[in-house]
Amino acid sequence: MEIRLNHRICRSREEILNASTPEVAAFLDEWFAPSDFVWGHTSGSTGTPKPVRLLKRDMEASARLTNDFFDITCRSVMLLCLSPDYIAGKMMIVRALLSGADLLVVTPSSLPLTAIDEPIDFAAMVPAQVVEKYDAEIKTFSYNVSDNRWCTFISRY
């Protein structure tokens, strides 16, 4: 196992915990377990969040397609501003694993970019985070995938 988190190369659970969060470490433990699936939860946007089995091979295929489409490589910087307890957060981690991109991990909030002082190549956000983006002075990022819609956002300075 090797993943770049917050500009650190992590090869162990301890290094992952030092570079990111317990939720990221827990997902990576589950990802590298021998099972062919991981557990996720639906967002709950249409009711109570429900547990769902996510096949690792399907997640890998989706991540490869996204990485190819947005040209996410080992030179890219991605932002994880969603909880790894949900599908969108898990997918950001898988994209980083497969591409070798550096994954910046921040605490999920309505203003995830306020603590970022460098360009971000790719981020997935919920609509509330995108709305708040335009109400705060923030740094630039290239692409955003939200609610299964392809979007391009341009920074305001």
DSSP file (Angstrom, degrees, kcal/mol; ACC not computed):
  #  RESIDUE AA STRUCTURE BP1 BP2  ACC     N-H-->O    O-->H-N    N-H-->O    O-->H-N    TCO  KAPPA ALPHA  PHI   PSI    X-CA   Y-CA   Z-CA
    1    1 A M              0   0    0      0, 0.0     2,-0.3     0, 0.0    27,-0.0   0.000 360.0 360.0 360.0 133.9    0.0    0.0    0.0
    2    2 A E        +     0   0    0     95,-0.1     2,-0.3     2,-0.0     9,-0.2  -0.947 360.0 161.8-149.9 131.8    1.2    3.5   -0.9
    3    3 A I  E     -A   10   0A   0      7,-1.9     7,-3.0    -2,-0.3     2,-0.7  -0.994  34.1-128.5-147.9 144.0   -0.7    6.7   -1.0
    4    4 A R  E     +Ab   9 102A   0     97,-0.6    99,-2.6    -2,-0.3     2,-0.5  -0.856  32.1 176.1 -96.0 118.6    0.2   10.4   -0.9
    5    5 A L  E >   -Ab   8 103A   0      3,-2.6     3,-1.2    -2,-0.7    99,-0.2  -0.986  66.6 -17.1-126.7 122.7   -1.7   12.3    1.7
    6    6 A N  T 3  S-     0   0    0     97,-2.3    -1,-0.1    -2,-0.5    98,-0.1   0.894 129.4 -49.7  50.2  46.8   -1.1   15.9    2.5
    7    7 A H  T 3  S+     0   0    0      1,-0.2     2,-0.4    -3,-0.1    -1,-0.3   0.677 117.4 110.9  68.5  21.3    2.3   15.9    0.7
    8    8 A R  E <   -A    5   0A   0     -3,-1.2    -3,-2.6    11,-0.1     2,-0.6  -0.977  67.1-130.9-123.7 139.3    3.5   12.8    2.5
    9    9 A I  E     -A    4   0A   0     -2,-0.4     2,-0.5    -5,-0.2    -5,-0.2  -0.800  29.6-162.5 -85.1 123.6    4.1    9.3    1.1
   10   10 A C  E     +A    3   0A   0     -7,-3.0    -7,-1.9    -2,-0.6     3,-0.1  -0.924  27.1 161.8-115.1 129.9    2.3    6.9    3.4
   11   11 A R        +     0   0    0     -2,-0.5     2,-0.3    -9,-0.2    -1,-0.1   0.384  64.7  45.0-123.2  -1.3    3.0    3.2    3.5
   12   12 A S  S  > S-     0   0    0      1,-0.1     4,-2.3     0, 0.0     5,-0.2  -0.927  83.2-110.4-140.0 163.7    1.6    2.1    6.8
   13   13 A R  H  > S+     0   0    0     -2,-0.3     4,-2.7     1,-0.2     5,-0.2   0.893 119.0  54.4 -60.6 -39.8   -1.5    2.7    8.9
   14   14 A E  H  > S+     0   0    0      1,-0.2     4,-2.1     2,-0.2    -1,-0.2   0.918 108.7  47.4 -61.8 -43.9    0.5    4.8   11.4
   15   15 A E  H  > S+     0   0    0      2,-0.2     4,-1.7     1,-0.2    -1,-0.2   0.891 111.5  51.6 -64.9 -38.4    1.8    7.0    8.6
   16   16 A I  H  X S+     0   0    0     -4,-2.3     4,-2.1     1,-0.2    -2,-0.2   0.927 110.2  48.7 -62.9 -45.0   -1.7    7.4    7.2
   17   17 A L  H  < S+     0   0    0     -4,-2.7    -2,-0.2     1,-0.2    -1,-0.2   0.870 111.9  49.6 -63.0 -37.3   -3.0    8.4   10.7
   18   18 A N  H  < S+     0   0    0     -4,-2.1    -1,-0.2    -5,-0.2    -2,-0.2   0.811 118.4  39.1 -70.4 -29.4   -0.2   10.9   11.1
   19   19 A A  H  < S-     0   0    0     -4,-1.7    86,-0.2    -5,-0.2    -2,-0.2   0.682 130.0  -4.3 -95.3 -19.8   -0.9   12.5    7.7
   20   20 A S  S  < S-     0   0    0     -4,-2.1    -3,-0.1    -5,-0.2    -4,-0.0  -0.101  91.0 -50.8-141.1-125.1   -4.7   12.4    7.6
   21   21 A T     >  -     0   0    0     -2,-0.1     4,-2.1     1,-0.1     5,-0.2  -0.850  38.6-112.4-130.1 161.4   -7.7   11.2    9.7
   22   22 A P  H  > S+     0   0    0      0, 0.0     4,-2.6     0, 0.0     5,-0.2   0.837 117.0  58.6 -60.8 -31.5   -8.9    8.0   11.4
   23   23 A E  H  > S+     0   0    0      2,-0.2     4,-2.1     1,-0.2     5,-0.2   0.896 106.1  47.1 -66.4 -39.6  -11.7    7.9    8.8
   24   24 A V  H  > S+     0   0    0      2,-0.2     4,-2.4     1,-0.2    -1,-0.2   0.931 113.4  48.9 -65.5 -44.6   -9.2    7.8    5.9
   25   25 A A  H  X S+     0   0    0     -4,-2.1     4,-2.3     1,-0.2    -2,-0.2   0.903 110.1  51.6 -61.4 -41.5   -7.2    5.1    7.7
   26   26 A A  H  X S+     0   0    0     -4,-2.6     4,-2.1     2,-0.2    -1,-0.2   0.911 110.1  48.6 -63.7 -42.2  -10.3    3.0    8.4
   27   27 A F  H  X S+     0   0    0     -4,-2.1     4,-2.9     1,-0.2    -2,-0.2   0.933 111.2  49.6 -63.9 -43.6  -11.4    3.2    4.7
   28   28 A L  H  X S+     0   0    0     -4,-2.4     4,-2.3     2,-0.2    -2,-0.2   0.868 108.1  54.2 -65.1 -34.8   -7.9    2.1    3.6
   29   29 A D  H  < S+     0   0    0     -4,-2.3     4,-0.4     2,-0.2    -1,-0.2   0.942 113.0  43.2 -58.7 -46.9   -7.9   -0.8    6.1
   30   30 A E  H >< S+     0   0    0     -4,-2.1     3,-0.9     1,-0.2    -2,-0.2   0.892 111.7  54.6 -66.9 -39.7  -11.2   -1.9    4.5
   31   31 A W  H 3< S+     0   0    0     -4,-2.9    -1,-0.2     1,-0.2    -2,-0.2   0.898 111.8  43.1 -61.7 -41.8   -9.9   -1.3    1.0
   32   32 A F  T 3< S+     0   0    0     -4,-2.3    -1,-0.2    -5,-0.2    -2,-0.2   0.406  90.6 107.8 -90.1   3.4   -6.9   -3.5    1.5
   33   33 A A  S <  S-     0   0    0     -3,-0.9    -3,-0.0    -4,-0.4    -4,-0.0  -0.408  86.8-107.0 -71.2 158.6   -8.8   -6.3    3.3
   34   34 A P  S    S+     0   0    0      0, 0.0    -1,-0.1     0, 0.0    -3,-0.1   0.591  85.6 109.1 -69.0  -9.7   -9.3   -9.5    1.3
   35   35 A S  S    S-     0   0    0     -5,-0.2    -2,-0.0     1,-0.1    21,-0.0  -0.270  71.0-133.6 -64.7 152.9  -13.0   -8.9    0.7
   36   36 A D  S    S+     0   0    0     20,-0.1    20,-2.2    19,-0.1    21,-0.5   0.337  85.4  42.7 -89.6   7.7  -14.2   -7.9   -2.8
   37   37 A F  E     -G   55   0B   0     18,-0.3     2,-0.3    19,-0.1    18,-0.2  -0.953  64.8-146.2-144.0 163.8  -16.3   -5.1   -1.5
   38   38 A V  E     -G   54   0B   0     16,-2.3    16,-3.2    -2,-0.3     2,-0.4  -0.908  29.8-110.6-123.3 157.8  -16.4   -2.2    1.0
   39   39 A W  E     +G   53   0B   0     -2,-0.3     2,-0.3    14,-0.2    14,-0.2  -0.715  41.5 167.1 -88.5 138.8  -19.3   -0.9    2.9
   40   40 A G  E     -G   52   0B   0     12,-2.8    12,-2.7    -2,-0.4     2,-0.4  -0.820  25.7-129.8-135.7 178.8  -20.7    2.5    2.1
   41   41 A H  E     -G   51   0B   0     44,-0.4    46,-0.9    -2,-0.3    -2,-0.0  -0.992  22.6-116.1-132.7 141.9  -23.8    4.5    2.9
   42   42 A T        -     0   0    0      8,-2.4    10,-0.0    -2,-0.4     0, 0.0  -0.296  36.3-108.5 -66.1 163.6  -26.1    6.4    0.6
   43   43 A S        -     0   0    0      6,-0.1    -1,-0.1     1,-0.1    43,-0.0   0.762  35.9-129.5 -69.8 -25.2  -26.2   10.1    1.1
   44   44 A G    >   +     0   0    0      4,-0.3     3,-1.4     6,-0.1    -1,-0.1   0.583  65.1 135.3  85.1   9.5  -29.6   10.1    2.7
   45   45 A S  T 3  S+     0   0    0      1,-0.3     3,-0.1     3,-0.1    -1,-0.0   0.744  80.4  34.8 -66.1 -21.0  -30.8   12.9    0.3
   46   46 A T  T 3  S-     0   0    0      1,-0.2     2,-0.3     2,-0.1    -1,-0.3   0.194 137.0 -46.5-114.9  15.6  -34.0   11.0   -0.3
   47   47 A G  S <  S-     0   0    0     -3,-1.4    -1,-0.2     3,-0.0     3,-0.1  -0.986 100.6  -6.6 153.7-158.8  -34.4    9.5    3.2
   48   48 A T  S    S-     0   0    0     -2,-0.3    -4,-0.3     1,-0.1    -6,-0.1  -0.467  78.4-103.0 -67.6 133.1  -32.4    7.7    5.8
   49   49 A P        -     0   0    0      0, 0.0    -6,-0.1     0, 0.0    -1,-0.1  -0.324  41.4-154.2 -56.4 137.6  -28.9    6.8    4.7
   50   50 A K        -     0   0    0     -3,-0.1    -8,-2.4     0, 0.0     2,-0.1  -0.910  16.0-111.8-118.3 143.4  -28.7    3.1    3.9
   51   51 A P  E     -G   41   0B   0      0, 0.0     2,-0.3     0, 0.0   -10,-0.3  -0.461  38.5-177.2 -70.1 145.6  -25.7    0.7    4.0
   52   52 A V  E     -G   40   0B   0    -12,-2.7   -12,-2.8    -2,-0.1     2,-0.5  -0.998  27.6-123.0-145.4 142.5  -24.6   -0.5    0.6
   53   53 A R  E     -G   39   0B   0     -2,-0.3     2,-0.6   -14,-0.2   -14,-0.2  -0.756  25.4-159.7 -85.4 127.4  -22.0   -2.9   -0.6
   54   54 A L  E     -G   38   0B   0    -16,-3.2   -16,-2.3    -2,-0.5     2,-0.3  -0.937  14.8-133.3-111.5 115.3  -19.6   -1.3   -3.1
   55   55 A L  E  >  -G   37   0B   0     -2,-0.6     4,-2.2   -18,-0.2     3,-0.3  -0.492   7.8-141.6 -69.6 130.6  -17.6   -3.7   -5.3
   56   56 A K  H  > S+     0   0    0    -20,-2.2     4,-2.7    -2,-0.3     5,-0.2   0.880 100.8  55.4 -60.6 -39.4  -14.0   -2.8   -5.4
   57   57 A R  H  > S+     0   0    0    -21,-0.5     4,-2.1     1,-0.2    -1,-0.2   0.871 108.7  48.2 -64.9 -34.9  -13.7   -3.6   -9.0
   58   58 A D  H  > S+     0   0    0     -3,-0.3     4,-2.4     2,-0.2    -1,-0.2   0.895 111.7  49.5 -69.9 -40.0  -16.6   -1.2   -9.9
   59   59 A M  H  X S+     0   0    0     -4,-2.2     4,-2.5     2,-0.2    -2,-0.2   0.900 111.4  49.6 -64.8 -40.2  -15.0    1.5   -7.8
   60   60 A E  H  X S+     0   0    0     -4,-2.7     4,-2.6     2,-0.2    -2,-0.2   0.918 110.7  49.6 -63.9 -43.5  -11.6    1.0   -9.5
   61   61 A A  H  X S+     0   0    0     -4,-2.1     4,-2.1     2,-0.2    -2,-0.2   0.921 112.9  46.9 -62.5 -44.0  -13.3    1.1  -13.0
   62   62 A S  H  X S+     0   0    0     -4,-2.4     4,-2.4     1,-0.2    -1,-0.2   0.919 112.2  50.3 -63.0 -44.4  -15.1    4.4  -12.1
   63   63 A A  H  X S+     0   0    0     -4,-2.5     4,-3.0     1,-0.2     5,-0.2   0.903 109.3  51.4 -62.7 -41.6  -11.9    5.9  -10.6
   64   64 A R  H  X S+     0   0    0     -4,-2.6     4,-2.6     2,-0.2    -1,-0.2   0.917 109.9  49.5 -62.1 -42.8   -9.9    5.0  -13.8
   65   65 A L  H  X S+     0   0    0     -4,-2.1     4,-2.6     2,-0.2    -2,-0.2   0.930 114.1  45.1 -61.8 -45.3  -12.5    6.6  -16.0
   66   66 A T  H  X S+     0   0    0     -4,-2.4     4,-2.5     2,-0.2     6,-0.2   0.931 113.1  50.1 -64.5 -46.0  -12.5    9.8  -13.9
   67   67 A N  H  <>S+     0   0    0     -4,-3.0     5,-2.5     1,-0.2     4,-0.5   0.908 113.9  45.8 -59.6 -42.2   -8.7    9.9  -13.7
   68   68 A D  H ><5S+     0   0    0     -4,-2.6     3,-0.8    -5,-0.2    -2,-0.2   0.933 112.6  49.6 -66.2 -45.7   -8.5    9.5  -17.5
   69   69 A F  H 3<5S+     0   0    0     -4,-2.6    -2,-0.2     1,-0.2    -1,-0.2   0.909 121.1  34.0 -61.4 -43.8  -11.2   12.1  -18.3
   70   70 A F  T 3<5S-     0   0    0     -4,-2.5    -1,-0.2    -5,-0.2    -2,-0.2   0.334 108.2-120.8 -95.9   7.2   -9.7   14.7  -16.0
   71   71 A D  T < 5 +     0   0    0     -3,-0.8     2,-0.6    -4,-0.5    -3,-0.2   0.912  44.3 178.1  53.7  46.8   -6.0   13.7  -16.7
   72   72 A I      < +     0   0    0     -5,-2.5    -1,-0.2    -6,-0.2     2,-0.2  -0.731  11.8 156.8 -82.3 121.0   -5.4   13.0  -13.0
   73   73 A T    >   -     0   0    0     -2,-0.6     3,-1.7    27,-0.1    26,-0.1  -0.622  61.3 -76.9-131.7-172.7   -1.9   11.7  -12.6
   74   74 A C  T 3  S+     0   0    0      1,-0.3    28,-0.1    -2,-0.2    26,-0.1   0.612 128.4  58.9 -67.6 -11.5    0.9   11.5  -10.1
   75   75 A R  T 3  S+     0   0    0     26,-0.1    -1,-0.3    24,-0.1     2,-0.1   0.460  89.5 100.5 -92.5  -3.2    1.5   15.2  -10.7
   76   76 A S    <   -     0   0    0     -3,-1.7    26,-2.5    23,-0.1     2,-0.5  -0.443  61.6-145.9 -85.9 155.6   -2.0   16.1   -9.7
   77   77 A V  E     -c  102   0A   0     24,-0.2    44,-2.7    -2,-0.1    45,-1.3  -0.989  20.5-172.8-120.0 122.7   -3.3   17.5   -6.4
   78   78 A M  E     -cd 103 122A   0     24,-3.2    26,-3.4    -2,-0.5     2,-0.5  -0.792  15.4-135.4-114.3 157.0   -6.7   16.4   -5.3
   79   79 A L  E     -cd 104 123A   0     43,-2.2     2,-0.8    -2,-0.3    45,-0.8  -0.955   6.4-162.1-117.7 125.8   -8.8   17.6   -2.4
   80   80 A L  E     +c  105   0A   0     24,-3.5    26,-2.3    -2,-0.5    45,-0.1  -0.891  31.9 147.0-102.2 101.9  -10.8   15.3   -0.1
   81   81 A C        +     0   0    0     -2,-0.8    28,-0.5    43,-0.5     2,-0.3   0.131  51.1  80.5-120.8  16.6  -13.3   17.6    1.6
   82   82 A L  S    S-     0   0    0     26,-0.1    24,-0.1     6,-0.1    43,-0.0  -0.868  92.1 -91.6-119.2 155.0  -16.1   15.0    2.0
   83   83 A S    >   -     0   0    0     -2,-0.3     3,-1.7     1,-0.1     6,-0.7  -0.461  21.7-141.1 -68.5 132.2  -16.4   12.3    4.6
   84   84 A P  T 3  S+     0   0    0      0, 0.0    -1,-0.1     0, 0.0     6,-0.0   0.498  96.3  79.4 -69.0  -1.7  -14.8    9.0    3.7
   85   85 A D  T 3  S+     0   0    0    -45,-0.1   -44,-0.4     4,-0.1     2,-0.3   0.660  91.7  59.6 -75.8 -15.6  -17.8    7.4    5.4
   86   86 A Y  S <> S-     0   0    0     -3,-1.7     4,-2.2   -46,-0.2     3,-0.4  -0.739  96.4-105.5-115.6 163.2  -19.8    8.1    2.2
   87   87 A I  H  > S+     0   0    0    -46,-0.9     4,-2.7    -2,-0.3     5,-0.2   0.870 115.0  53.5 -56.4 -46.0  -19.4    7.0   -1.4
   88   88 A A  H  > S+     0   0    0      1,-0.2     4,-1.5     2,-0.2    -1,-0.2   0.897 111.4  46.2 -61.0 -41.0  -18.0   10.3   -2.8
   89   89 A G  H  > S+     0   0    0     -6,-0.7     4,-1.5    -3,-0.4    -1,-0.2   0.907 111.9  51.1 -66.9 -41.9  -15.3   10.5   -0.2
   90   90 A K  H  X S+     0   0    0     -4,-2.2     4,-2.2    -7,-0.3    -2,-0.2   0.908 107.7  53.8 -60.3 -42.1  -14.3    6.9   -0.7
   91   91 A M  H  X S+     0   0    0     -4,-2.7     4,-2.7     1,-0.2    -1,-0.2   0.858 103.0  56.1 -65.0 -35.0  -14.1    7.5   -4.4
   92   92 A M  H  X S+     0   0    0     -4,-1.5     4,-2.0     2,-0.2    -1,-0.2   0.909 108.7  48.3 -62.0 -40.0  -11.7   10.4   -4.0
   93   93 A I  H  X S+     0   0    0     -4,-1.5     4,-2.5     2,-0.2    -2,-0.2   0.912 111.4  49.2 -66.6 -42.3   -9.4    8.1   -2.0
   94   94 A V  H  X S+     0   0    0     -4,-2.2     4,-2.6     2,-0.2     5,-0.2   0.913 109.1  53.0 -64.0 -41.9   -9.6    5.4   -4.7
   95   95 A R  H  X S+     0   0    0     -4,-2.7     4,-2.1     1,-0.2     6,-0.4   0.917 111.1  47.0 -58.1 -43.2   -8.8    7.9   -7.4
   96   96 A A  H  X S+     0   0    0     -4,-2.0     4,-2.3     2,-0.2     5,-0.4   0.911 110.9  51.6 -66.1 -42.0   -5.7    9.0   -5.5
   97   97 A L  H  < S+     0   0    0     -4,-2.5    -2,-0.2     1,-0.2    -1,-0.2   0.934 115.1  41.5 -58.7 -46.8   -4.6    5.4   -4.9
   98   98 A L  H  < S+     0   0    0     -4,-2.6    -1,-0.2     1,-0.2    -2,-0.2   0.828 122.6  38.0 -74.7 -32.1   -4.9    4.6   -8.6
   99   99 A S  H  < S-     0   0    0     -4,-2.1    -1,-0.2    -5,-0.2    -2,-0.2   0.737  97.0-128.4 -91.2 -23.7   -3.4    7.8  -10.0
  100  100 A G     <  +     0   0    0     -4,-2.3    -3,-0.1    -5,-0.2    -4,-0.1   0.546  54.8 155.2  81.4   8.0   -0.7    8.4   -7.4
  101  101 A A        -     0   0    0     -5,-0.4   -97,-0.6    -6,-0.4     2,-0.5  -0.229  52.5-103.9 -64.6 156.9   -2.0   12.0   -7.0
  102  102 A D  E     -bc   4  77A   0    -26,-2.5   -24,-3.2   -28,-0.1     2,-0.7  -0.753  34.7-151.8 -82.8 123.8   -1.4   13.9   -3.8
  103  103 A L  E     -bc   5  78A   0    -99,-2.6   -97,-2.3    -2,-0.5     2,-0.6  -0.875   1.3-154.3-103.4 111.3   -4.7   13.9   -1.8
  104  104 A L  E     - c   0  79A   0    -26,-3.4   -24,-3.5    -2,-0.7     2,-0.6  -0.754  12.9-155.3 -83.5 124.3   -5.1   16.9    0.5
  105  105 A V  E     + c   0  80A   0     -2,-0.6     2,-0.3   -86,-0.2   -24,-0.2  -0.894  19.0 169.5-106.9 121.4   -7.4   15.8    3.4
  106  106 A V        -     0   0    0    -26,-2.3   -85,-0.1    -2,-0.6     3,-0.0  -0.891  44.3 -91.0-124.5 158.7   -9.3   18.5    5.2
  107  107 A T        -     0   0    0     -2,-0.3   -24,-0.1     1,-0.1     2,-0.0  -0.519  53.0-105.1 -66.1 128.8  -12.2   18.3    7.7
  108  108 A P        +     0   0    0      0, 0.0     2,-0.3     0, 0.0   -26,-0.1  -0.341  62.7 140.5 -57.5 131.4  -15.5   18.3    5.8
  109  109 A S        -     0   0    0    -28,-0.5    -3,-0.0    -3,-0.0    20,-0.0  -0.939  67.2 -95.9-158.7 175.3  -17.1   21.7    6.2
  110  110 A S  S    S+     0   0    0     -2,-0.3    22,-0.2     1,-0.3     3,-0.1   0.665 122.9  44.0 -75.6 -15.0  -19.1   24.3    4.2
  111  111 A L    >   +     0   0    0      1,-0.1     3,-1.1    21,-0.1     4,-0.3  -0.557  67.5 156.3-125.0  66.8  -15.9   26.2    3.4
  112  112 A P  T 3   +     0   0    0      0, 0.0     3,-0.4     0, 0.0    -1,-0.1   0.701  69.2  54.1 -70.5 -18.5  -13.4   23.4    2.6
  113  113 A L  T >  S+     0   0    0      1,-0.2     3,-1.4     2,-0.1    26,-0.5   0.520  79.7  89.8 -94.8  -4.3  -11.0   25.6    0.5
  114  114 A T  T <  S+     0   0    0     -3,-1.1    -1,-0.2     1,-0.3    23,-0.0   0.806  91.4  44.9 -65.2 -28.6  -10.4   28.3    3.1
  115  115 A A  T 3  S+     0   0    0     -3,-0.4     2,-0.5    -4,-0.3    -1,-0.3   0.429  92.7  99.7 -93.1   1.0   -7.3   26.5    4.5
  116  116 A I    <   +     0   0    0     -3,-1.4    23,-0.3     1,-0.1     4,-0.1  -0.769  42.0 176.1 -93.9 126.5   -5.9   25.6    1.1
  117  117 A D        +     0   0    0     -2,-0.5    -1,-0.1     2,-0.1    -3,-0.0  -0.026  59.6  62.4-118.7  30.6   -3.1   27.8   -0.1
  118  118 A E  S    S-     0   0    0     22,-0.1    21,-0.1    21,-0.0     2,-0.1  -0.972  93.0 -82.4-147.0 159.4   -2.2   26.0   -3.3
  119  119 A P        -     0   0    0      0, 0.0     2,-0.4     0, 0.0    22,-0.2  -0.384  38.6-149.5 -65.0 141.3   -3.9   25.2   -6.6
  120  120 A I  E     - e   0 141A   0     20,-1.8    22,-1.9     1,-0.1   -42,-0.2  -0.945   8.3-163.6-111.8 132.1   -6.1   22.1   -6.5
  121  121 A D  E    S+     0   0A   0    -44,-2.7    22,-0.6    -2,-0.4     2,-0.3   0.788  74.2  11.1 -85.0 -29.1   -6.5   20.0   -9.7
  122  122 A F  E     +de  78 143A   0    -45,-1.3   -43,-2.2    20,-0.2     2,-0.3  -0.981  61.2 165.0-155.1 136.0   -9.6   18.1   -8.7
  123  123 A A  E     -de  79 144A   0     20,-1.5    22,-1.1    -2,-0.3     2,-0.5  -0.990  22.6-147.0-148.3 145.8  -12.2   18.2   -6.0
  124  124 A A  E     + e   0 145A   0    -45,-0.8   -43,-0.5    -2,-0.3     2,-0.3  -0.962  29.4 172.7-110.8 132.6  -15.6   16.6   -5.4
  125  125 A M        -     0   0    0     20,-0.8    22,-0.2    -2,-0.5   -43,-0.1  -0.938  32.9-117.7-137.2 157.4  -18.0   18.7   -3.4
  126  126 A V    >>  -     0   0    0     -2,-0.3     4,-1.6    20,-0.1     3,-1.0  -0.587  44.4-101.2 -85.6 159.7  -21.7   18.7   -2.4
  127  127 A P  H 3> S+     0   0    0      0, 0.0     4,-2.5     0, 0.0     5,-0.2   0.846 120.8  58.0 -53.0 -38.5  -23.8   21.6   -3.6
  128  128 A A  H 3> S+     0   0    0      1,-0.2     4,-2.1     2,-0.2     5,-0.1   0.865 105.7  50.1 -62.3 -35.1  -23.6   23.5   -0.3
  129  129 A Q  H <> S+     0   0    0     -3,-1.0     4,-1.5     2,-0.2    -1,-0.2   0.871 110.1  50.2 -69.9 -36.1  -19.8   23.6   -0.5
  130  130 A V  H  X S+     0   0    0     -4,-1.6     4,-1.0     2,-0.2    -2,-0.2   0.914 110.2  49.8 -67.9 -42.6  -19.9   24.9   -4.0
  131  131 A V  H >< S+     0   0    0     -4,-2.5     3,-0.8     1,-0.2     4,-0.4   0.932 111.1  48.7 -61.0 -46.3  -22.3   27.7   -3.0
  132  132 A E  H >X S+     0   0    0     -4,-2.1     3,-1.2     1,-0.2     4,-0.5   0.802  99.5  69.4 -65.1 -28.4  -20.2   28.7   -0.1
  133  133 A K  H >< S+     0   0    0     -4,-1.5     3,-0.9     1,-0.3    -1,-0.2   0.886  98.8  48.9 -55.3 -40.5  -17.1   28.7   -2.4
  134  134 A Y  T << S+     0   0    0     -4,-1.0    -1,-0.3    -3,-0.8    -2,-0.2   0.590 106.6  56.3 -80.3  -9.6  -18.5   31.8   -4.1
  135  135 A D  T <4 S+     0   0    0     -3,-1.2     2,-0.3    -4,-0.4    -1,-0.2   0.437 105.7  56.7 -97.8  -1.0  -19.1   33.6   -0.9
  136  136 A A  S << S-     0   0    0     -3,-0.9     2,-0.7    -4,-0.5   -23,-0.0  -0.932  88.9-109.1-129.2 151.6  -15.5   33.3    0.4
  137  137 A E        +     0   0    0     -2,-0.3     2,-0.3    18,-0.1    20,-0.1  -0.719  57.4 160.7 -78.4 118.9  -12.2   34.4   -1.0
  138  138 A I        -     0   0    0     -2,-0.7    18,-0.1    18,-0.4     2,-0.1  -0.778  39.0 -97.0-135.5 174.9  -10.6   31.1   -2.0
  139  139 A K        -     0   0    0    -26,-0.5     2,-0.1   -23,-0.3    17,-0.1  -0.377  49.1 -88.7 -89.7 173.1   -7.9   29.6   -4.1
  140  140 A T        +     0   0    0     -2,-0.1   -20,-1.8    15,-0.1     2,-0.3  -0.452  36.7 179.7 -85.9 153.2   -8.3   28.1   -7.5
  141  141 A F  E     -e  120   0A   0     12,-0.2   -20,-0.2   -22,-0.2    12,-0.2  -0.973  22.7-139.4-145.8 156.7   -9.2   24.5   -8.4
  142  142 A S  E    S+     0   0A   0    -22,-1.9    11,-0.6    -2,-0.3     2,-0.3   0.926  72.7  10.5 -87.4 -47.3   -9.6   23.1  -11.9
  143  143 A Y  E     -eF 122 152A   0    -22,-0.6   -20,-1.5     9,-0.2     2,-0.3  -0.919  51.4-169.4-137.7 158.3  -12.6   20.7  -11.8
  144  144 A N  E     -eF 123 151A   0      7,-1.6     7,-1.3    -2,-0.3     2,-0.5  -0.986   8.4-158.3-147.1 135.2  -15.4   19.6   -9.5
  145  145 A V  E     +eF 124 150A   0    -22,-1.1   -20,-0.8    -2,-0.3     2,-0.4  -0.979  23.8 166.9-115.9 122.2  -17.8   16.7   -9.7
  146  146 A S  E >   - F   0 149A   0      3,-1.4     3,-1.7    -2,-0.5   -20,-0.1  -0.996  63.4  -8.8-140.2 129.5  -21.0   17.2   -7.7
  147  147 A D  T 3  S-     0   0    0     -2,-0.4    -1,-0.1     1,-0.3     3,-0.1   0.852 123.2 -62.0  53.3  38.7  -24.2   15.3   -7.8
  148  148 A N  T 3  S+     0   0    0      1,-0.2     2,-0.4    -3,-0.0    -1,-0.3   0.711 108.7 123.4  62.5  23.0  -23.1   13.3  -10.9
  149  149 A R  E <   -F  146   0A   0     -3,-1.7    -3,-1.4     2,-0.0     2,-0.5  -0.932  63.3-126.3-113.0 139.6  -22.8   16.5  -13.0
  150  150 A W  E     +F  145   0A   0     -2,-0.4     2,-0.4    -5,-0.2    -5,-0.2  -0.725  38.9 174.4 -82.3 128.5  -19.6   17.6  -14.7
  151  151 A C  E     -F  144   0A   0     -7,-1.3    -7,-1.6    -2,-0.5     2,-0.5  -0.986  25.1-156.0-137.2 145.0  -18.7   21.1  -13.8
  152  152 A T  E     -F  143   0A   0     -2,-0.4     2,-0.4    -9,-0.2    -9,-0.2  -0.991  15.9-166.6-118.7 130.1  -15.9   23.5  -14.4
  153  153 A F        -     0   0    0    -11,-0.6     2,-0.4    -2,-0.5   -12,-0.2  -0.930   7.4-153.5-118.5 140.7  -15.3   26.3  -11.9
  154  154 A I        -     0   0    0     -2,-0.4   -12,-0.1   -14,-0.1    -2,-0.0  -0.932  24.1-118.1-113.0 134.7  -13.1   29.3  -12.3
  155  155 A S        -     0   0    0     -2,-0.4     2,-0.5   -14,-0.1   -15,-0.1  -0.300  17.6-139.6 -71.6 155.1  -11.6   31.1   -9.3
  156  156 A R              0   0    0    -18,-0.1   -18,-0.4   -17,-0.1    -1,-0.0  -0.969 360.0 360.0-112.5 128.3  -12.4   34.7   -8.4
  157  157 A Y              0   0    0     -2,-0.5    -1,-0.1   -20,-0.1   -20,-0.0   0.312 360.0 360.0-124.1 360.0   -9.6   36.9   -7.2
